[in-house]
Amino acid sequence: MTAPRPTQDRVVDGPTPKHAQLREILRRVIERELPPGSPIASERELAESYGVSRLTVRSAIGKLVEEGLLTRARGKGTFTAARRMELQLYLMSFTGDMRRRGLEPSTEVLEKEVRVPPPPHARALGLGQGQPAYRLARLRRADGVPLAVERGWYHPGHVPGLLDLDLTQSLYEQIARHHDLRFDHARQTVWAEAADRETSRLLGIRAGDPLLVFRRISTTRGEPAEDITSWYRGDRYQVSMQLDPTVPAEDGGNP
């Protein structure tokens, strides 16, 4: 990062604040030249290299940390962060998604049992009062890296014998193979959340780190069968979606 630079990679006097210029310079270097996990130069080295103050360097790096391009390790320095995976909103198993990306998925079963779900989950699955459901919690990894914790409820009448399946494999593939059932529709809600102590321990992150949370209610043959909540590492995922213009019917097509 101290090699001779073209003009666009120099910090100059002008209307654009120096910390913003340096931030964009460092962004280009990170995205084009440095693989994930690479250390970057110290604040002092960057200040000397670009002819700016250490306060300017600290501001530029702080913004890149906020954006997720850099990560700080106490006592070790600042490093380029792992690239986030695009998490698109479609009905696909974690196993299938990771294989599509060329990664090796693996699953650890944390909990499996039959018990009465809390009222919100019972209602989502259309269960009567006191009726039990399958409870399943799993830790999902890709290439050995923990990426998500899943905790779900399943309707025993619509996915019978679920807990007898090989739950270290794709649940969707197992259900399709053994019961000729497929989840054909889902409604999904997404929000952000800070990691609690247990989830952070499972994912190998710090308590309070950001998570992307997805609650999905899936149907098979038109009946609700799955109510699952998944906690994904915020430093590894970002959500993308395609938005097309639509005109609400009640507006009659008026702009």
C-alpha distance (Angstrom), angle and dihedral (degrees) to the residues before:
residue distance angle dihedral
M1 . . .
T2 3.81 . .
A3 3.82 97.3 .
P4 3.84 119.3 117.2
R5 3.79 110.3 -73.7
P6 3.80 135.3 -151.6
T7 3.80 117.7 -114.2
Q8 3.80 93.8 -93.3
D9 3.80 88.5 58.8
R10 3.79 94.8 56.5
V11 3.78 128.4 89.3
V12 3.79 109.2 -123.8
D13 3.78 137.8 176.0
G14 3.79 111.5 -93.4
P15 3.80 146.2 101.2
T16 3.82 94.0 -57.8
P17 3.83 111.9 82.1
K18 3.78 113.4 -111.7
H19 3.79 94.0 -123.2
A20 3.82 89.3 55.8
Q21 3.83 91.3 49.3
L22 3.79 91.3 49.4
R23 3.79 91.9 46.8
E24 3.80 91.2 56.7
I25 3.80 92.1 45.4
L26 3.79 91.3 52.3
R27 3.80 90.8 44.7
R28 3.81 90.9 57.0
V29 3.80 91.9 48.3
I30 3.82 92.1 48.6
E31 3.79 94.9 47.3
R32 3.81 97.2 42.3
E33 3.79 106.8 31.3
L34 3.80 114.4 18.7
P35 3.83 124.5 71.3
P36 3.83 119.4 -144.1
G37 3.79 113.1 -73.4
S38 3.80 95.5 28.1
P39 3.82 116.2 141.5
I40 3.78 117.8 -123.8
A41 3.79 126.1 -145.5
S42 3.79 119.9 -83.2
E43 3.80 122.5 -95.5
R44 3.80 89.9 -104.8
E45 3.82 93.2 51.0
L46 3.80 92.6 47.2
A47 3.80 91.9 47.4
E48 3.80 91.0 52.4
S49 3.81 93.7 43.1
Y50 3.81 95.5 51.1
G51 3.81 98.9 31.8
V52 3.80 95.9 -119.8
S53 3.79 136.2 119.2
R54 3.79 122.7 -89.6
L55 3.82 87.7 -117.0
T56 3.82 88.5 60.4
V57 3.80 90.7 49.4
R58 3.81 91.5 47.7
S59 3.81 91.3 51.8
A60 3.82 93.2 49.0
I61 3.80 93.4 47.6
G62 3.80 91.9 45.3
K63 3.80 90.7 57.2
L64 3.82 91.7 49.0
V65 3.80 89.8 50.7
E66 3.81 89.3 52.0
E67 3.81 89.5 50.9
G68 3.80 91.1 51.3
L69 3.81 96.7 -116.2
L70 3.80 93.0 112.0
T71 3.78 133.3 32.7
R72 3.80 130.1 -162.0
A73 3.80 123.7 -136.6
R74 3.79 113.4 -163.9
G75 3.78 111.3 -116.5
K76 3.81 92.6 3.8
G77 3.78 107.8 66.6
T78 3.79 138.8 -119.4
F79 3.81 123.1 -42.5
T80 3.77 138.9 -176.5
A81 3.78 109.0 -96.4
A82 3.78 126.9 -122.3
R83 3.79 110.3 -90.1
R84 3.79 113.9 -101.9
M85 3.78 117.8 -117.4
E86 3.77 118.5 -128.6
L87 3.80 108.3 -113.1
Q88 3.78 107.2 -158.6
L89 3.77 120.7 -165.8
Y90 3.77 106.8 -115.1
L91 3.79 134.5 116.0
M92 3.79 104.5 -92.7
S93 3.78 132.8 129.7
F94 3.80 120.2 -107.7
T95 3.82 88.9 -120.7
G96 3.79 92.8 53.2
D97 3.80 92.2 45.3
M98 3.81 93.5 52.0
R99 3.81 92.8 46.5
R100 3.80 88.9 51.1
R101 3.81 88.2 56.2
G102 3.80 92.1 50.2
L103 3.82 93.5 -108.7
E104 3.80 127.6 129.8
P105 3.83 110.2 -117.9
S106 3.78 124.0 -151.5
T107 3.79 133.5 175.9
E108 3.79 135.0 -152.9
V109 3.79 117.2 -160.5
L110 3.80 108.4 -135.3
E111 3.79 100.2 174.9
K112 3.80 138.2 0.9
E113 3.78 125.0 171.1
V114 3.78 146.7 125.8
R115 3.79 116.0 -106.4
V116 3.77 143.8 132.8
P117 3.82 110.6 -80.0
P118 3.81 124.3 -136.0
P119 3.82 113.3 -89.8
P120 3.86 97.0 -98.8
H121 3.82 91.5 56.2
A122 3.81 92.9 41.3
R123 3.80 89.8 54.0
A124 3.81 92.1 46.8
L125 3.82 90.1 54.8
G126 3.80 94.7 42.1
L127 3.81 93.0 -117.6
G128 3.79 123.9 157.9
Q129 3.79 123.3 -119.1
G130 3.80 111.0 -69.5
Q131 3.81 93.5 6.3
P132 3.82 111.5 140.6
A133 3.80 126.9 -128.8
Y134 3.78 137.4 -170.5
R135 3.79 113.7 -88.8
L136 3.81 117.3 -157.4
A137 3.82 130.8 174.9
R138 3.81 122.5 -179.7
L139 3.79 139.7 173.7
R140 3.81 113.1 -136.5
R141 3.80 122.7 -153.3
A142 3.81 135.9 -178.0
D143 3.81 118.8 -156.6
G144 3.79 86.3 -11.9
V145 3.82 95.1 -56.2
P146 3.84 115.5 121.6
L147 3.79 108.2 -123.4
A148 3.80 108.9 161.4
V149 3.78 144.8 14.5
E150 3.80 115.8 -147.7
R151 3.79 124.8 -163.6
G152 3.78 115.8 179.6
W153 3.81 146.9 167.4
Y154 3.80 122.6 -144.1
H155 3.81 131.7 -164.2
P156 3.84 106.5 -118.8
G157 3.78 92.1 -152.9
H158 3.82 93.3 57.5
V159 3.82 100.0 37.5
P160 3.82 102.7 30.3
G161 3.78 119.5 -169.2
L162 3.79 92.8 13.3
L163 3.80 94.9 146.6
D164 3.81 90.5 55.1
L165 3.81 92.1 61.9
D166 3.82 125.7 94.0
L167 3.79 95.9 -90.5
T168 3.81 93.1 -175.3
Q169 3.82 86.2 73.6
S170 3.79 131.5 62.2
L171 3.79 107.4 -56.6
Y172 3.79 92.1 -154.2
E173 3.81 92.0 52.5
Q174 3.82 91.4 46.9
I175 3.80 93.0 51.2
A176 3.79 91.8 47.4
R177 3.81 93.0 48.1
H178 3.79 99.0 45.1
H179 3.80 102.7 31.0
D180 3.81 104.5 20.2
L181 3.81 87.9 -123.8
R182 3.78 127.3 138.4
F183 3.76 132.1 -176.3
D184 3.77 101.8 -116.5
H185 3.81 102.8 178.8
A186 3.80 138.2 18.4
R187 3.78 140.5 -175.9
Q188 3.79 113.3 -149.9
T189 3.81 132.9 -168.1
V190 3.81 122.3 -164.8
W191 3.79 130.4 -161.0
A192 3.81 141.5 153.0
E193 3.79 123.3 -109.6
A194 3.80 139.8 172.1
A195 3.80 114.3 -112.8
D196 3.79 115.3 -104.6
R197 3.79 121.0 -141.3
E198 3.83 96.7 -93.8
T199 3.80 96.5 44.9
S200 3.80 92.3 45.3
R201 3.81 90.3 51.5
L202 3.81 91.4 52.4
L203 3.81 93.4 46.8
G204 3.80 95.9 43.5
I205 3.80 94.3 -120.0
R206 3.79 134.8 113.8
A207 3.79 123.9 -85.3
G208 3.80 107.1 -98.6
D209 3.81 94.8 30.4
P210 3.83 113.6 136.2
L211 3.78 121.5 -91.7
L212 3.79 133.6 -173.1
V213 3.79 108.6 -135.1
F214 3.80 125.1 -159.4
R215 3.79 125.6 -172.4
R216 3.78 111.8 -167.8
I217 3.79 128.3 -175.7
S218 3.80 109.8 -164.9
T219 3.79 131.2 -170.3
T220 3.76 133.5 -152.0
R221 3.79 118.5 -160.1
G222 3.76 87.8 -6.6
E223 3.81 96.2 -56.7
P224 3.84 125.3 109.8
A225 3.79 107.4 -108.5
E226 3.82 107.5 154.8
D227 3.82 132.7 45.6
I228 3.79 106.6 176.7
T229 3.79 133.6 166.0
S230 3.82 118.9 -160.7
W231 3.81 126.6 -166.0
Y232 3.83 111.7 -154.9
R233 3.79 125.0 -170.0
G234 3.79 109.5 -102.0
D235 3.81 91.7 -148.2
R236 3.81 91.3 58.8
Y237 3.80 104.0 39.4
Q238 3.75 141.7 52.0
V239 3.79 126.3 179.0
S240 3.78 121.9 -124.0
M241 3.77 128.1 -176.4
Q242 3.77 138.8 169.4
L243 3.78 115.4 -118.1
D244 3.79 119.2 -161.3
P245 3.80 124.1 -173.3
T246 3.78 113.9 -102.9
V247 3.77 132.4 -178.0
P248 3.83 115.8 -139.6
A249 3.78 110.0 -123.6
E250 3.81 93.0 -129.1
D251 3.81 90.1 60.2
G252 3.77 90.7 64.4
G253 3.80 91.7 -135.3
N254 3.80 94.9 -64.0
P255 3.83 115.6 143.2
